[in-house]
């Protein structure tokens, strides 16, 4: 699963370029996600509802959250 942090509306969200149901892969995230990326992290689970996204004030905050919670985010 490719996990990325993206800026949206002055805040940062955690997104995925794949669904959790997609086959596991060790490859890097797709380099460019369209505006219609598949899922956002809500703090509890992945969701297609963009308004449910967990947001962060800074890119560093979002990146630190991903590092600290990678196993949970990646479904491992």
C-alpha positions, 0 to 999 in steps of 0.5 A: 500500500502506498501511503502519502501525505498531501496538502489539502486546503492549507492542512495535511491529510494521509492518503493511499494510492491503493485500497486495503483490499488490493494485493500487498506490494513492496513497491513505492507509492505511485508518483502522482496521485490525481485529485481523486485519490482513493482513500484518506485516513480518518484516524481509525480506518481508511475512508473514501469520504474526503470530509472524514480525513484526519488533518494535520497542521504541518507536513512534519506532523503528518509524516511523524504520524505515518512513521509512528503508525505505519503498521496500522496504516498499512494493514500489517 
